[in-house]
């Protein structure tokens, strides 16, 4: 079975929110990914519709809770840092999923 941990990330960190839950926050470049073997063309399609770089949050069970795309690496890197701080400080609750909101690119 494919896992979120099987992807290649530019950066990835496990953080704990104020309620003691652990979340993985990641920054991904979709170019060069091997991808899910069951969906080999999905990443290319995703790249053109949402940008090349993505910030993600997923839980220990592997369920994707947050996804945002960016066209430029500096924008995605800044968002990645802000996302980590928001989860750690409790400003963002990843248990309330948000997908493809405010996409840039």
N, C-alpha and C positions, 0 to 999 in steps of 0.2 A: 504494500500500500504506500502511496506517495505521501510524504510529510512536508509540512512547511519548512522544516529544518533541512530538507534536501536541496533547497534552492541555494544559489550562490549569492552572497550579499556583499555590498561594499562596506557596510557597518551593521552590526547587530548587537543588541544588549538586552539582557534580562533585567527588568526593574520590578520593584515592589510598590504597589499603590498604598495609600493610607489605610486601606482595609486589609492589608497583608496579602493580597493576591499578586501573583507573579505574572508578568506579561513580557513577551518578547517584542521589542521594537526594532524594526529593520529598515535599512535603506538598500534598495535594489536597483541595478541597472539591467533592464530587460534584454539588452543586446548581449549576445554571447551565452545566454542561458541555455542549458540543455532542455529544461522544461519537463513537464509531466509527460511521461512516455505515452500516456493514453490520449493526450491532446497536444501533439507536437506543433500545430500551427496557431494555437491559442495565443502565445506570447507575441508573435509577429502582428497579429490582429490587434492585440492590446496596445502594442507600441504605437501604432499609427493613430489609434483613437484617443489615447490619453496621455501621451508623452513617453519619454524614454526612462525616466527615473520614478521610483515609487517609494513612498513611506508606507509601512505596514505595521499593524499590531496584531499579534495572535497570542492565544492563550496556550497553556501547557497541553491541552487536548488537541491543539493544532487548528482550531477553528479561527478563520480570519475575522477580525473584529473591526478593522480600519484599513482603508486603502485610499491613497491620493496620488495622482500622477503629476509630474512636473516635466517641463521641457528642458530645463537646464540644471546641471549638477549643483551649482552654488545655491539655487533656490531650494532644491531637494535636501541638501545638506543642512541648510538653516532650519528648514521645517522639521527635519529629523531631530535636531537638538531641542527645538521648542516642544516637540511631541513628547520626548523623554521627560522634560521638566514638567509638562502639564500632567502627565500620568503620575509621576512621583509626588507632586504637590496636591494631587486630587482635583485639579481643574478640569480634567478629562477622565471620564469613567469608561474604560474600554468594554465594560460589560454591556454597554448600550451601543451596538454596532452602527458604524457609519461607513458607507461605501460610496466611493467616487463622488464625493462632495467637493465643490469648488475646484474642479480640475483645471489645471493650467496647461498651456502648451498648445 
